[in-house]
Amino acid sequence: MDNKIQSTEQYESTEENLVQDLKKSLEDTINETKSTLDDLEQTVETTINDQSVSDSTKKMVDSIKSDITNSLGEKSKEFINTIETKKAIKNYEEE
């Protein structure tokens, strides 16, 4: 019985570490994407002489960055809730 509890605790710890790694990787990817979008905006501003194009690009980049930021929160919560639900089901089944 003691081995089963220890195995479950080890599994949960590994799963939590995996979730944290995935979350960190997602945050890093989003930050890199935002940086790339900032670079794009800067490139357009410095190479295109048409102010309307620069303004339109800035609006699009800001909109995309906002969408990314907003979706991160929603998707992260959804992902974590799914994992917690699976853990609760597994714990219930083990009882």
Backbone as CSV, one residue per row, in Angstrom:
resi,resn,N_x,N_y,N_z,CA_x,CA_y,CA_z,C_x,C_y,C_z
1,MET,0.822,-1.188,0.000,0.000,0.000,0.000,0.870,1.257,0.000
2,ASP,1.960,1.214,0.800,2.867,2.354,0.883,3.509,2.656,-0.470
3,ASN,3.850,1.622,-1.221,4.444,1.807,-2.554,3.459,2.475,-3.497
4,LYS,2.161,2.147,-3.373,1.143,2.735,-4.242,1.012,4.232,-3.973
5,ILE,1.026,4.609,-2.696,0.952,6.029,-2.341,2.185,6.758,-2.841
6,GLN,3.348,6.171,-2.638,4.597,6.783,-3.091,4.611,6.919,-4.610
7,SER,4.127,5.910,-5.304,4.070,5.946,-6.766,3.135,7.039,-7.242
8,THR,1.989,7.188,-6.586,1.025,8.234,-6.956,1.618,9.610,-6.720
9,GLU,2.299,9.796,-5.580,2.915,11.084,-5.285,4.009,11.415,-6.290
10,GLN,4.784,10.428,-6.676,5.858,10.631,-7.650,5.259,10.999,-9.012
11,TYR,4.174,10.321,-9.386,3.502,10.602,-10.657,2.968,12.020,-10.662
12,GLU,2.323,12.439,-9.565,1.765,13.792,-9.493,2.868,14.838,-9.548
13,SER,3.979,14.571,-8.870,5.103,15.502,-8.889,5.668,15.641,-10.299
14,THR,5.839,14.511,-10.979,6.339,14.530,-12.351,5.369,15.264,-13.263
15,GLU,4.070,15.021,-13.072,3.053,15.672,-13.890,3.055,17.180,-13.657
16,GLU,3.172,17.596,-12.401,3.220,19.022,-12.093,4.454,19.677,-12.703
17,ASN,5.591,18.991,-12.663,6.805,19.519,-13.293,6.619,19.656,-14.796
18,LEU,5.970,18.686,-15.388,5.702,18.733,-16.825,4.805,19.914,-17.166
19,VAL,3.777,20.125,-16.370,2.869,21.257,-16.591,3.631,22.567,-16.493
20,GLN,4.476,22.688,-15.473,5.259,23.915,-15.316,6.219,24.120,-16.491
21,ASP,6.847,23.045,-16.955,7.741,23.144,-18.115,6.991,23.579,-19.363
22,LEU,5.818,23.004,-19.562,5.007,23.377,-20.730,4.556,24.827,-20.647
23,LYS,4.157,25.235,-19.459,3.718,26.622,-19.271,4.868,27.587,-19.553
24,LYS,6.055,27.264,-19.037,7.233,28.112,-19.264,7.593,28.160,-20.744
25,SER,7.520,27.015,-21.401,7.812,26.962,-22.830,6.815,27.801,-23.627
26,LEU,5.551,27.726,-23.260,4.526,28.525,-23.937,4.784,30.012,-23.727
27,GLU,5.090,30.398,-22.499,5.384,31.807,-22.221,6.603,32.285,-23.010
28,ASP,7.644,31.455,-23.079,8.840,31.816,-23.852,8.513,31.988,-25.329
29,THR,7.719,31.072,-25.855,7.330,31.147,-27.268,6.518,32.405,-27.540
30,ILE,5.620,32.737,-26.648,4.807,33.949,-26.813,5.687,35.184,-26.754
31,ASN,6.622,35.215,-25.833,7.528,36.371,-25.746,8.387,36.504,-27.002
32,GLU,8.840,35.385,-27.540,9.610,35.422,-28.787,8.747,35.919,-29.947
33,THR,7.501,35.479,-29.973,6.582,35.917,-31.032,6.338,37.420,-30.939
34,LYS,6.126,37.909,-29.721,5.930,39.351,-29.541,7.164,40.130,-29.981
35,SER,8.327,39.610,-29.663,9.567,40.269,-30.066,9.701,40.308,-31.590
36,THR,9.346,39.201,-32.226,9.383,39.146,-33.696,8.412,40.157,-34.293
37,LEU,7.236,40.271,-33.702,6.258,41.250,-34.179,6.765,42.673,-33.983
38,ASP,7.423,42.932,-32.871,8.019,44.253,-32.645,9.084,44.553,-33.694
39,ASP,9.889,43.542,-34.005,10.920,43.711,-35.045,10.277,44.006,-36.397
40,LEU,9.206,43.302,-36.702,8.488,43.539,-37.965,7.984,44.975,-38.021
41,GLU,7.377,45.412,-36.947,6.856,46.777,-36.887,7.971,47.797,-37.085
42,GLN,9.086,47.568,-36.430,10.235,48.479,-36.551,10.786,48.472,-37.979
43,THR,10.864,47.306,-38.588,11.367,47.196,-39.961,10.470,47.956,-40.929
44,VAL,9.175,47.796,-40.763,8.232,48.505,-41.644,8.373,50.008,-41.463
45,GLU,8.471,50.450,-40.227,8.599,51.889,-39.963,9.861,52.477,-40.583
46,THR,10.948,51.716,-40.571,12.211,52.265,-41.063,12.404,52.087,-42.572
47,THR,11.688,51.158,-43.184,11.926,50.899,-44.606,10.810,51.398,-45.522
48,ILE,9.614,51.534,-44.979,8.488,52.005,-45.805,8.262,53.476,-45.506
49,ASN,8.202,54.268,-46.563,8.046,55.710,-46.379,6.595,56.150,-46.260
50,ASP,5.684,55.264,-46.469,4.254,55.590,-46.401,3.773,55.449,-44.946
51,GLN,3.421,56.583,-44.354,3.007,56.587,-42.944,1.747,55.748,-42.720
52,SER,0.860,55.712,-43.693,-0.371,54.937,-43.523,-0.059,53.437,-43.412
53,VAL,0.954,52.985,-44.140,1.362,51.579,-44.047,1.953,51.306,-42.662
54,SER,2.769,52.218,-42.194,3.350,52.064,-40.853,2.263,52.045,-39.780
55,ASP,1.311,52.940,-39.912,0.219,52.996,-38.934,-0.626,51.713,-38.967
56,SER,-0.923,51.250,-40.173,-1.707,50.014,-40.313,-0.958,48.816,-39.743
57,THR,0.336,48.773,-40.010,1.161,47.680,-39.487,1.168,47.713,-37.966
58,LYS,1.338,48.891,-37.405,1.350,49.025,-35.948,0.027,48.547,-35.363
59,LYS,-1.089,48.918,-35.960,-2.401,48.494,-35.460,-2.545,46.968,-35.529
60,MET,-2.100,46.381,-36.640,-2.198,44.927,-36.787,-1.315,44.216,-35.758
61,VAL,-0.087,44.692,-35.613,0.841,44.069,-34.665,0.290,44.188,-33.239
62,ASP,-0.205,45.348,-32.884,-0.776,45.530,-31.546,-1.979,44.615,-31.328
63,SER,-2.787,44.463,-32.338,-3.960,43.588,-32.246,-3.545,42.127,-32.063
64,ILE,-2.559,41.696,-32.832,-2.077,40.310,-32.732,-1.467,40.070,-31.350
65,LYS,-0.660,40.999,-30.873,-0.046,40.844,-29.551,-1.111,40.795,-28.453
66,SER,-2.125,41.600,-28.588,-3.211,41.593,-27.614,-3.953,40.255,-27.628
67,ASP,-4.233,39.761,-28.841,-4.901,38.459,-28.972,-4.070,37.343,-28.343
68,ILE,-2.782,37.387,-28.571,-1.884,36.368,-28.010,-1.908,36.439,-26.484
69,THR,-1.793,37.627,-25.955,-1.782,37.808,-24.502,-3.095,37.334,-23.886
70,ASN,-4.212,37.701,-24.495,-5.520,37.315,-23.965,-5.748,35.819,-24.058
71,SER,-5.335,35.207,-25.140,-5.563,33.772,-25.306,-4.680,32.957,-24.378
72,LEU,-3.519,33.484,-24.015,-2.626,32.775,-23.098,-3.325,32.514,-21.778
73,GLY,-3.935,33.511,-21.231,-4.612,33.352,-19.953,-5.731,32.343,-20.016
74,GLU,-6.559,32.439,-21.045,-7.692,31.533,-21.186,-7.236,30.102,-21.422
75,LYS,-6.303,29.903,-22.326,-5.846,28.556,-22.664,-5.070,27.921,-21.515
76,SER,-4.282,28.715,-20.796,-3.543,28.177,-19.661,-4.499,27.664,-18.592
77,LYS,-5.518,28.461,-18.298,-6.504,28.043,-17.304,-7.227,26.775,-17.759
78,GLU,-7.598,26.740,-19.023,-8.285,25.570,-19.573,-7.392,24.329,-19.479
79,PHE,-6.141,24.478,-19.817,-5.187,23.376,-19.783,-4.999,22.864,-18.352
80,ILE,-4.817,23.786,-17.415,-4.614,23.410,-16.016,-5.865,22.748,-15.453
81,ASN,-7.039,23.264,-15.788,-8.284,22.648,-15.328,-8.422,21.226,-15.848
82,THR,-8.041,20.990,-17.081,-8.114,19.647,-17.659,-7.205,18.693,-16.894
83,ILE,-6.008,19.124,-16.604,-5.065,18.276,-15.870,-5.571,18.009,-14.454
84,GLU,-6.082,19.044,-13.800,-6.588,18.851,-12.440,-7.793,17.911,-12.423
85,THR,-8.641,17.993,-13.426,-9.782,17.088,-13.526,-9.304,15.657,-13.703
86,LYS,-8.317,15.455,-14.561,-7.773,14.110,-14.772,-7.158,13.564,-13.490
87,LYS,-6.450,14.429,-12.738,-5.863,13.985,-11.479,-6.952,13.593,-10.484
88,ALA,-8.026,14.373,-10.423,-9.121,14.066,-9.495,-9.776,12.738,-9.854
89,ILE,-9.963,12.500,-11.144,-10.555,11.233,-11.591,-9.635,10.078,-11.228
90,LYS,-8.347,10.240,-11.466,-7.383,9.183,-11.152,-7.375,8.894,-9.657
91,ASN,-7.390,9.933,-8.836,-7.411,9.748,-7.382,-8.690,9.046,-6.940
92,TYR,-9.804,9.401,-7.530,-11.080,8.767,-7.198,-11.052,7.288,-7.568
93,GLU,-10.507,6.981,-8.736,-10.447,5.594,-9.186,-9.535,4.746,-8.297
94,GLU,-8.504,5.366,-7.717,-7.570,4.636,-6.869,-8.164,4.334,-5.491
95,GLU,-9.168,5.102,-5.085,-9.765,4.902,-3.750,-10.609,3.678,-3.675
